[in-house]
Amino acid sequence: MPDAFTGPVAAEIEQRLRVALAPTRLAVTNDSDRHRGHAGHDGSGESHFTVEIESPAFTGKSRLERQRAVNAALGDLLRERIHALAIRAKAPSE
């Protein structure tokens, strides 16, 4: 079961995605507790996430282009604070 805890990294993910992609729907789930003891689990409780995002910005974009847009919005968080990120991105018409 996903961790309901929302800490500073999850809040920063949500804020950056709202600014960059103006989603019509956004859910950020902290999956870190499911990875306790695995590589990349840093003990912070905020290392693994799932993002479900729906945005008009994804209309006509491929899956790869959508993931790149999410990654670009998160920038340094992916390099410094997030070990794993699952992305489910779609356009409103899907």
Biopython code that builds the backbone (N, CA, C, O; Angstrom):
import numpy as np
from Bio.PDB.StructureBuilder import StructureBuilder

atoms = [
    (1, "MET", "N", (0.839, -1.171, 0.000)),
    (1, "MET", "CA", (0.000, 0.000, 0.000)),
    (1, "MET", "C", (0.889, 1.240, 0.000)),
    (1, "MET", "O", (1.859, 1.277, 0.757)),
    (2, "PRO", "N", (0.600, 2.269, -0.824)),
    (2, "PRO", "CA", (1.413, 3.469, -0.871)),
    (2, "PRO", "C", (1.364, 4.229, 0.444)),
    (2, "PRO", "O", (0.359, 4.201, 1.155)),
    (3, "ASP", "N", (2.441, 4.895, 0.752)),
    (3, "ASP", "CA", (2.550, 5.703, 1.949)),
    (3, "ASP", "C", (1.769, 6.996, 1.744)),
    (3, "ASP", "O", (1.962, 7.679, 0.739)),
    (4, "ALA", "N", (0.893, 7.339, 2.680)),
    (4, "ALA", "CA", (0.088, 8.545, 2.565)),
    (4, "ALA", "C", (0.876, 9.789, 2.986)),
    (4, "ALA", "O", (0.427, 10.911, 2.752)),
    (5, "PHE", "N", (2.024, 9.604, 3.591)),
    (5, "PHE", "CA", (2.851, 10.717, 4.059)),
    (5, "PHE", "C", (3.237, 11.635, 2.904)),
    (5, "PHE", "O", (3.703, 11.174, 1.862)),
    (6, "THR", "N", (3.044, 12.920, 3.096)),
    (6, "THR", "CA", (3.451, 13.898, 2.098)),
    (6, "THR", "C", (4.452, 14.828, 2.751)),
    (6, "THR", "O", (4.098, 15.651, 3.595)),
    (7, "GLY", "N", (5.691, 14.690, 2.357)),
    (7, "GLY", "CA", (6.749, 15.514, 2.910)),
    (7, "GLY", "C", (7.196, 16.575, 1.934)),
    (7, "GLY", "O", (6.522, 16.829, 0.936)),
    (8, "PRO", "N", (8.333, 17.200, 2.215)),
    (8, "PRO", "CA", (8.801, 18.306, 1.386)),
    (8, "PRO", "C", (9.136, 17.924, -0.054)),
    (8, "PRO", "O", (8.943, 18.737, -0.958)),
    (9, "VAL", "N", (9.630, 16.718, -0.290)),
    (9, "VAL", "CA", (9.967, 16.327, -1.663)),
    (9, "VAL", "C", (8.686, 16.129, -2.464)),
    (9, "VAL", "O", (8.588, 16.605, -3.595)),
    (10, "ALA", "N", (7.709, 15.439, -1.898)),
    (10, "ALA", "CA", (6.424, 15.241, -2.584)),
    (10, "ALA", "C", (5.756, 16.580, -2.870)),
    (10, "ALA", "O", (5.202, 16.780, -3.952)),
    (11, "ALA", "N", (5.803, 17.489, -1.918)),
    (11, "ALA", "CA", (5.209, 18.813, -2.115)),
    (11, "ALA", "C", (5.931, 19.577, -3.221)),
    (11, "ALA", "O", (5.294, 20.280, -4.007)),
    (12, "GLU", "N", (7.241, 19.446, -3.286)),
    (12, "GLU", "CA", (8.017, 20.119, -4.330)),
    (12, "GLU", "C", (7.715, 19.522, -5.702)),
    (12, "GLU", "O", (7.625, 20.253, -6.689)),
    (13, "ILE", "N", (7.557, 18.204, -5.772)),
    (13, "ILE", "CA", (7.173, 17.552, -7.033)),
    (13, "ILE", "C", (5.844, 18.136, -7.512)),
    (13, "ILE", "O", (5.715, 18.545, -8.666)),
    (14, "GLU", "N", (4.873, 18.170, -6.622)),
    (14, "GLU", "CA", (3.545, 18.673, -6.993)),
    (14, "GLU", "C", (3.619, 20.129, -7.441)),
    (14, "GLU", "O", (3.025, 20.484, -8.460)),
    (15, "GLN", "N", (4.320, 20.962, -6.719)),
    (15, "GLN", "CA", (4.410, 22.383, -7.050)),
    (15, "GLN", "C", (5.065, 22.592, -8.412)),
    (15, "GLN", "O", (4.569, 23.369, -9.228)),
    (16, "ARG", "N", (6.168, 21.909, -8.658)),
    (16, "ARG", "CA", (6.875, 22.071, -9.932)),
    (16, "ARG", "C", (6.035, 21.609, -11.119)),
    (16, "ARG", "O", (6.029, 22.250, -12.170)),
    (17, "LEU", "N", (5.326, 20.491, -10.946)),
    (17, "LEU", "CA", (4.503, 19.984, -12.045)),
    (17, "LEU", "C", (3.304, 20.892, -12.310)),
    (17, "LEU", "O", (2.909, 21.075, -13.461)),
    (18, "ARG", "N", (2.731, 21.453, -11.267)),
    (18, "ARG", "CA", (1.605, 22.388, -11.457)),
    (18, "ARG", "C", (2.058, 23.629, -12.228)),
    (18, "ARG", "O", (1.352, 24.093, -13.123)),
    (19, "VAL", "N", (3.208, 24.155, -11.895)),
    (19, "VAL", "CA", (3.716, 25.347, -12.569)),
    (19, "VAL", "C", (4.092, 25.038, -14.019)),
    (19, "VAL", "O", (3.731, 25.788, -14.926)),
    (20, "ALA", "N", (4.805, 23.950, -14.239)),
    (20, "ALA", "CA", (5.332, 23.641, -15.571)),
    (20, "ALA", "C", (4.298, 23.104, -16.543)),
    (20, "ALA", "O", (4.363, 23.402, -17.736)),
    (21, "LEU", "N", (3.340, 22.313, -16.056)),
    (21, "LEU", "CA", (2.460, 21.587, -16.967)),
    (21, "LEU", "C", (0.966, 21.864, -16.788)),
    (21, "LEU", "O", (0.151, 21.311, -17.526)),
    (22, "ALA", "N", (0.596, 22.698, -15.836)),
    (22, "ALA", "CA", (-0.806, 23.073, -15.601)),
    (22, "ALA", "C", (-1.750, 21.868, -15.700)),
    (22, "ALA", "O", (-2.658, 21.869, -16.531)),
    (23, "PRO", "N", (-1.551, 20.853, -14.875)),
    (23, "PRO", "CA", (-2.368, 19.642, -14.997)),
    (23, "PRO", "C", (-3.826, 19.856, -14.609)),
    (23, "PRO", "O", (-4.151, 20.690, -13.764)),
    (24, "THR", "N", (-4.691, 19.081, -15.247)),
    (24, "THR", "CA", (-6.098, 19.050, -14.877)),
    (24, "THR", "C", (-6.317, 18.016, -13.777)),
    (24, "THR", "O", (-7.316, 18.061, -13.059)),
    (25, "ARG", "N", (-5.386, 17.096, -13.656)),
    (25, "ARG", "CA", (-5.394, 16.103, -12.580)),
    (25, "ARG", "C", (-3.956, 15.766, -12.249)),
    (25, "ARG", "O", (-3.129, 15.585, -13.143)),
    (26, "LEU", "N", (-3.655, 15.681, -10.943)),
    (26, "LEU", "CA", (-2.308, 15.351, -10.510)),
    (26, "LEU", "C", (-2.362, 14.609, -9.191)),
    (26, "LEU", "O", (-2.997, 15.059, -8.237)),
    (27, "ALA", "N", (-1.692, 13.471, -9.143)),
    (27, "ALA", "CA", (-1.556, 12.707, -7.904)),
    (27, "ALA", "C", (-0.092, 12.311, -7.761)),
    (27, "ALA", "O", (0.497, 11.721, -8.666)),
    (28, "VAL", "N", (0.478, 12.640, -6.622)),
    (28, "VAL", "CA", (1.858, 12.260, -6.303)),
    (28, "VAL", "C", (1.780, 11.279, -5.143)),
    (28, "VAL", "O", (1.309, 11.625, -4.060)),
    (29, "THR", "N", (2.243, 10.054, -5.373)),
    (29, "THR", "CA", (2.189, 9.013, -4.357)),
    (29, "THR", "C", (3.601, 8.676, -3.906)),
    (29, "THR", "O", (4.479, 8.410, -4.727)),
    (30, "ASN", "N", (3.811, 8.689, -2.610)),
    (30, "ASN", "CA", (5.095, 8.329, -2.032)),
    (30, "ASN", "C", (5.134, 6.812, -1.852)),
    (30, "ASN", "O", (4.427, 6.258, -1.011)),
    (31, "ASP", "N", (5.969, 6.152, -2.651)),
    (31, "ASP", "CA", (6.100, 4.693, -2.607)),
    (31, "ASP", "C", (7.316, 4.241, -1.804)),
    (31, "ASP", "O", (7.636, 3.052, -1.793)),
    (32, "SER", "N", (7.984, 5.147, -1.148)),
    (32, "SER", "CA", (9.277, 4.864, -0.513)),
    (32, "SER", "C", (9.226, 3.720, 0.485)),
    (32, "SER", "O", (10.148, 2.906, 0.539)),
    (33, "ASP", "N", (8.175, 3.648, 1.267)),
    (33, "ASP", "CA", (8.102, 2.614, 2.300)),
    (33, "ASP", "C", (8.103, 1.212, 1.704)),
    (33, "ASP", "O", (8.568, 0.265, 2.339)),
    (34, "ARG", "N", (7.585, 1.077, 0.489)),
    (34, "ARG", "CA", (7.578, -0.227, -0.184)),
    (34, "ARG", "C", (8.982, -0.662, -0.589)),
    (34, "ARG", "O", (9.197, -1.827, -0.923)),
    (35, "HIS", "N", (9.941, 0.268, -0.563)),
    (35, "HIS", "CA", (11.311, -0.021, -1.001)),
    (35, "HIS", "C", (12.308, -0.013, 0.149)),
    (35, "HIS", "O", (13.518, -0.001, -0.075)),
    (36, "ARG", "N", (11.811, -0.019, 1.360)),
    (36, "ARG", "CA", (12.681, -0.039, 2.530)),
    (36, "ARG", "C", (13.625, -1.239, 2.455)),
    (36, "ARG", "O", (13.194, -2.377, 2.266)),
    (37, "GLY", "N", (14.910, -0.962, 2.607)),
    (37, "GLY", "CA", (15.912, -2.020, 2.557)),
    (37, "GLY", "C", (16.455, -2.293, 1.168)),
    (37, "GLY", "O", (17.415, -3.049, 1.023)),
    (38, "HIS", "N", (15.864, -1.695, 0.146)),
    (38, "HIS", "CA", (16.333, -1.883, -1.231)),
    (38, "HIS", "C", (17.336, -0.801, -1.592)),
    (38, "HIS", "O", (17.441, 0.217, -0.909)),
    (39, "ALA", "N", (18.060, -1.027, -2.654)),
    (39, "ALA", "CA", (18.997, -0.023, -3.156)),
    (39, "ALA", "C", (18.244, 1.256, -3.475)),
    (39, "ALA", "O", (17.154, 1.221, -4.046)),
    (40, "GLY", "N", (18.826, 2.374, -3.105)),
    (40, "GLY", "CA", (18.220, 3.660, -3.393)),
    (40, "GLY", "C", (17.324, 4.180, -2.294)),
    (40, "GLY", "O", (16.983, 5.363, -2.290)),
    (41, "HIS", "N", (16.932, 3.328, -1.359)),
    (41, "HIS", "CA", (16.131, 3.797, -0.237)),
    (41, "HIS", "C", (17.088, 4.477, 0.732)),
    (41, "HIS", "O", (17.912, 3.822, 1.370)),
    (42, "ASP", "N", (16.972, 5.790, 0.834)),
    (42, "ASP", "CA", (17.957, 6.554, 1.600)),
    (42, "ASP", "C", (17.571, 6.806, 3.050)),
    (42, "ASP", "O", (18.295, 7.495, 3.770)),
    (43, "GLY", "N", (16.451, 6.264, 3.486)),
    (43, "GLY", "CA", (16.028, 6.443, 4.863)),
    (43, "GLY", "C", (15.261, 7.730, 5.109)),
    (43, "GLY", "O", (14.740, 7.933, 6.206)),
    (44, "SER", "N", (15.179, 8.600, 4.120)),
    (44, "SER", "CA", (14.479, 9.876, 4.287)),
    (44, "SER", "C", (12.966, 9.697, 4.267)),
    (44, "SER", "O", (12.223, 10.556, 4.742)),
    (45, "GLY", "N", (12.519, 8.577, 3.714)),
    (45, "GLY", "CA", (11.084, 8.367, 3.552)),
    (45, "GLY", "C", (10.538, 9.028, 2.305)),
    (45, "GLY", "O", (9.330, 9.012, 2.067)),
    (46, "GLU", "N", (11.427, 9.614, 1.501)),
    (46, "GLU", "CA", (11.009, 10.278, 0.270)),
    (46, "GLU", "C", (12.037, 10.047, -0.829)),
    (46, "GLU", "O", (12.791, 10.951, -1.187)),
    (47, "SER", "N", (12.059, 8.834, -1.355)),
    (47, "SER", "CA", (13.024, 8.498, -2.404)),
    (47, "SER", "C", (12.372, 7.872, -3.635)),
    (47, "SER", "O", (12.955, 7.897, -4.719)),
    (48, "HIS", "N", (11.180, 7.314, -3.483)),
    (48, "HIS", "CA", (10.480, 6.614, -4.561)),
    (48, "HIS", "C", (9.055, 7.178, -4.690)),
    (48, "HIS", "O", (8.324, 7.264, -3.704)),
    (49, "PHE", "N", (8.676, 7.555, -5.902)),
    (49, "PHE", "CA", (7.366, 8.173, -6.108)),
    (49, "PHE", "C", (6.698, 7.659, -7.378)),
    (49, "PHE", "O", (7.353, 7.177, -8.303)),
    (50, "THR", "N", (5.372, 7.777, -7.392)),
    (50, "THR", "CA", (4.576, 7.588, -8.599)),
    (50, "THR", "C", (3.842, 8.893, -8.851)),
    (50, "THR", "O", (3.238, 9.463, -7.942)),
    (51, "VAL", "N", (3.898, 9.364, -10.097)),
    (51, "VAL", "CA", (3.183, 10.574, -10.499)),
    (51, "VAL", "C", (2.145, 10.169, -11.535)),
    (51, "VAL", "O", (2.474, 9.562, -12.554)),
    (52, "GLU", "N", (0.895, 10.508, -11.268)),
    (52, "GLU", "CA", (-0.183, 10.341, -12.235)),
    (52, "GLU", "C", (-0.617, 11.747, -12.601)),
    (52, "GLU", "O", (-1.101, 12.498, -11.755)),
    (53, "ILE", "N", (-0.442, 12.098, -13.864)),
    (53, "ILE", "CA", (-0.684, 13.462, -14.300)),
    (53, "ILE", "C", (-1.454, 13.490, -15.614)),
    (53, "ILE", "O", (-1.156, 12.747, -16.549)),
    (54, "GLU", "N", (-2.441, 14.359, -15.658)),
    (54, "GLU", "CA", (-3.211, 14.597, -16.876)),
    (54, "GLU", "C", (-3.070, 16.085, -17.196)),
    (54, "GLU", "O", (-3.336, 16.940, -16.351)),
    (55, "SER", "N", (-2.652, 16.381, -18.418)),
    (55, "SER", "CA", (-2.419, 17.768, -18.791)),
    (55, "SER", "C", (-2.673, 17.993, -20.279)),
    (55, "SER", "O", (-2.339, 17.143, -21.104)),
    (56, "PRO", "N", (-3.261, 19.134, -20.619)),
    (56, "PRO", "CA", (-3.415, 19.485, -22.036)),
    (56, "PRO", "C", (-2.054, 19.577, -22.740)),
    (56, "PRO", "O", (-1.978, 19.422, -23.959)),
    (57, "ALA", "N", (-1.008, 19.822, -21.998)),
    (57, "ALA", "CA", (0.338, 19.910, -22.581)),
    (57, "ALA", "C", (0.771, 18.597, -23.218)),
    (57, "ALA", "O", (1.701, 18.582, -24.025)),
    (58, "PHE", "N", (0.117, 17.502, -22.873)),
    (58, "PHE", "CA", (0.485, 16.187, -23.406)),
    (58, "PHE", "C", (-0.260, 15.824, -24.692)),
    (58, "PHE", "O", (0.035, 14.801, -25.310)),
    (59, "THR", "N", (-1.206, 16.640, -25.089)),
    (59, "THR", "CA", (-1.970, 16.360, -26.300)),
    (59, "THR", "C", (-1.036, 16.273, -27.504)),
    (59, "THR", "O", (-0.243, 17.179, -27.761)),
    (60, "GLY", "N", (-1.146, 15.167, -28.236)),
    (60, "GLY", "CA", (-0.324, 14.959, -29.420)),
    (60, "GLY", "C", (1.116, 14.560, -29.133)),
    (60, "GLY", "O", (1.918, 14.440, -30.059)),
    (61, "LYS", "N", (1.458, 14.351, -27.861)),
    (61, "LYS", "CA", (2.824, 13.973, -27.486)),
    (61, "LYS", "C", (2.932, 12.463, -27.278)),
    (61, "LYS", "O", (1.981, 11.817, -26.837)),
    (62, "SER", "N", (4.084, 11.919, -27.595)),
    (62, "SER", "CA", (4.333, 10.495, -27.361)),
    (62, "SER", "C", (4.568, 10.253, -25.870)),
    (62, "SER", "O", (4.769, 11.190, -25.096)),
    (63, "ARG", "N", (4.538, 9.004, -25.493)),
    (63, "ARG", "CA", (4.815, 8.631, -24.105)),
    (63, "ARG", "C", (6.183, 9.149, -23.674)),
    (63, "ARG", "O", (6.332, 9.671, -22.569)),
    (64, "LEU", "N", (7.173, 9.005, -24.538)),
    (64, "LEU", "CA", (8.521, 9.463, -24.223)),
    (64, "LEU", "C", (8.567, 10.981, -24.063)),
    (64, "LEU", "O", (9.214, 11.483, -23.144)),
    (65, "GLU", "N", (7.900, 11.706, -24.929)),
    (65, "GLU", "CA", (7.872, 13.175, -24.821)),
    (65, "GLU", "C", (7.197, 13.621, -23.522)),
    (65, "GLU", "O", (7.614, 14.603, -22.907)),
    (66, "ARG", "N", (6.176, 12.912, -23.117)),
    (66, "ARG", "CA", (5.485, 13.231, -21.861)),
    (66, "ARG", "C", (6.406, 13.001, -20.669)),
    (66, "ARG", "O", (6.477, 13.827, -19.759)),
    (67, "GLN", "N", (7.105, 11.878, -20.683)),
    (67, "GLN", "CA", (8.014, 11.587, -19.582)),
    (67, "GLN", "C", (9.161, 12.586, -19.534)),
    (67, "GLN", "O", (9.588, 12.996, -18.454)),
    (68, "ARG", "N", (9.654, 12.972, -20.687)),
    (68, "ARG", "CA", (10.711, 13.978, -20.728)),
    (68, "ARG", "C", (10.231, 15.315, -20.170)),
    (68, "ARG", "O", (10.990, 16.010, -19.495)),
    (69, "ALA", "N", (8.983, 15.680, -20.442)),
    (69, "ALA", "CA", (8.435, 16.931, -19.925)),
    (69, "ALA", "C", (8.349, 16.898, -18.396)),
    (69, "ALA", "O", (8.677, 17.879, -17.728)),
    (70, "VAL", "N", (7.909, 15.773, -17.857)),
    (70, "VAL", "CA", (7.846, 15.619, -16.401)),
    (70, "VAL", "C", (9.261, 15.677, -15.820)),
    (70, "VAL", "O", (9.504, 16.381, -14.840)),
    (71, "ASN", "N", (10.186, 14.939, -16.424)),
    (71, "ASN", "CA", (11.572, 14.935, -15.934)),
    (71, "ASN", "C", (12.182, 16.330, -15.984)),
    (71, "ASN", "O", (12.889, 16.729, -15.058)),
    (72, "ALA", "N", (11.920, 17.071, -17.046)),
    (72, "ALA", "CA", (12.463, 18.431, -17.173)),
    (72, "ALA", "C", (11.907, 19.337, -16.081)),
    (72, "ALA", "O", (12.633, 20.163, -15.528)),
    (73, "ALA", "N", (10.627, 19.184, -15.769)),
    (73, "ALA", "CA", (10.016, 20.008, -14.726)),
    (73, "ALA", "C", (10.623, 19.718, -13.354)),
    (73, "ALA", "O", (10.717, 20.608, -12.509)),
    (74, "LEU", "N", (11.032, 18.480, -13.141)),
    (74, "LEU", "CA", (11.578, 18.098, -11.831)),
    (74, "LEU", "C", (13.082, 18.333, -11.728)),
    (74, "LEU", "O", (13.615, 18.466, -10.626)),
    (75, "GLY", "N", (13.767, 18.386, -12.866)),
    (75, "GLY", "CA", (15.186, 18.749, -12.917)),
    (75, "GLY", "C", (16.063, 18.182, -11.828)),
    (75, "GLY", "O", (16.257, 16.969, -11.745)),
    (76, "ASP", "N", (16.596, 19.054, -10.992)),
    (76, "ASP", "CA", (17.563, 18.668, -9.970)),
    (76, "ASP", "C", (16.997, 17.710, -8.926)),
    (76, "ASP", "O", (17.762, 16.981, -8.294)),
    (77, "LEU", "N", (15.690, 17.691, -8.729)),
    (77, "LEU", "CA", (15.112, 16.733, -7.777)),
    (77, "LEU", "C", (15.426, 15.304, -8.200)),
    (77, "LEU", "O", (15.697, 14.450, -7.356)),
    (78, "LEU", "N", (15.389, 15.042, -9.496)),
    (78, "LEU", "CA", (15.677, 13.692, -9.996)),
    (78, "LEU", "C", (17.145, 13.328, -9.785)),
    (78, "LEU", "O", (17.471, 12.166, -9.542)),
    (79, "ARG", "N", (18.003, 14.293, -9.876)),
    (79, "ARG", "CA", (19.431, 14.018, -9.699)),
    (79, "ARG", "C", (19.830, 13.911, -8.237)),
    (79, "ARG", "O", (20.739, 13.157, -7.893)),
    (80, "GLU", "N", (19.154, 14.661, -7.378)),
    (80, "GLU", "CA", (19.625, 14.808, -6.010)),
    (80, "GLU", "C", (18.751, 14.182, -4.930)),
    (80, "GLU", "O", (19.267, 13.779, -3.887)),
    (81, "ARG", "N", (17.437, 14.090, -5.152)),
    (81, "ARG", "CA", (16.554, 13.667, -4.068)),
    (81, "ARG", "C", (15.678, 12.463, -4.377)),
    (81, "ARG", "O", (15.238, 11.765, -3.463)),
    (82, "ILE", "N", (15.420, 12.213, -5.660)),
    (82, "ILE", "CA", (14.504, 11.130, -6.042)),
    (82, "ILE", "C", (15.311, 9.981, -6.650)),
    (82, "ILE", "O", (16.070, 10.173, -7.599)),
    (83, "HIS", "N", (15.134, 8.798, -6.092)),
    (83, "HIS", "CA", (15.834, 7.625, -6.630)),
    (83, "HIS", "C", (15.033, 6.977, -7.755)),
    (83, "HIS", "O", (15.606, 6.535, -8.751)),
    (84, "ALA", "N", (13.704, 6.918, -7.599)),
    (84, "ALA", "CA", (12.866, 6.251, -8.599)),
    (84, "ALA", "C", (11.562, 7.020, -8.765)),
    (84, "ALA", "O", (10.958, 7.479, -7.796)),
    (85, "LEU", "N", (11.147, 7.147, -10.026)),
    (85, "LEU", "CA", (9.916, 7.869, -10.347)),
    (85, "LEU", "C", (9.155, 7.113, -11.422)),
    (85, "LEU", "O", (9.649, 6.942, -12.536)),
    (86, "ALA", "N", (7.954, 6.662, -11.089)),
    (86, "ALA", "CA", (7.060, 6.051, -12.069)),
    (86, "ALA", "C", (6.129, 7.155, -12.554)),
    (86, "ALA", "O", (5.572, 7.905, -11.753)),
    (87, "ILE", "N", (5.965, 7.250, -13.878)),
    (87, "ILE", "CA", (5.170, 8.322, -14.461)),
    (87, "ILE", "C", (4.039, 7.730, -15.283)),
    (87, "ILE", "O", (4.255, 6.893, -16.160)),
    (88, "ARG", "N", (2.817, 8.187, -14.979)),
    (88, "ARG", "CA", (1.655, 7.851, -15.793)),
    (88, "ARG", "C", (1.096, 9.188, -16.273)),
    (88, "ARG", "O", (0.427, 9.896, -15.521)),
    (89, "ALA", "N", (1.376, 9.526, -17.529)),
    (89, "ALA", "CA", (0.997, 10.827, -18.075)),
    (89, "ALA", "C", (0.039, 10.656, -19.239)),
    (89, "ALA", "O", (0.255, 9.825, -20.121)),
    (90, "LYS", "N", (-1.023, 11.451, -19.229)),
    (90, "LYS", "CA", (-1.978, 11.383, -20.341)),
    (90, "LYS", "C", (-2.580, 12.754, -20.598)),
    (90, "LYS", "O", (-2.524, 13.652, -19.758)),
    (91, "ALA", "N", (-3.152, 12.886, -21.776)),
    (91, "ALA", "CA", (-3.874, 14.095, -22.148)),
    (91, "ALA", "C", (-5.315, 13.976, -21.661)),
    (91, "ALA", "O", (-5.793, 12.861, -21.451)),
    (92, "PRO", "N", (-6.024, 15.097, -21.474)),
    (92, "PRO", "CA", (-7.399, 15.042, -20.964)),
    (92, "PRO", "C", (-8.355, 14.181, -21.796)),
    (92, "PRO", "O", (-9.306, 13.623, -21.248)),
    (93, "SER", "N", (-8.126, 14.063, -23.086)),
    (93, "SER", "CA", (-9.038, 13.297, -23.941)),
    (93, "SER", "C", (-8.817, 11.787, -23.885)),
    (93, "SER", "O", (-9.535, 11.030, -24.539)),
    (94, "GLU", "N", (-7.847, 11.355, -23.124)),
    (94, "GLU", "CA", (-7.530, 9.907, -23.073)),
    (94, "GLU", "C", (-8.178, 9.213, -21.908)),
    (94, "GLU", "O", (-8.006, 8.007, -21.734)),
]
sb = StructureBuilder()
sb.init_structure("model")
sb.init_model(0)
sb.init_chain("A")
sb.init_seg("    ")
for serial, (resi, resn, name, xyz) in enumerate(atoms, 1):
    if name == "N":
        sb.init_residue(resn, " ", resi, " ")
    sb.init_atom(name, np.array(xyz, "f"), 0.0, 1.0, " ", f" {name:<3s}", serial, name[0])
structure = sb.get_structure()
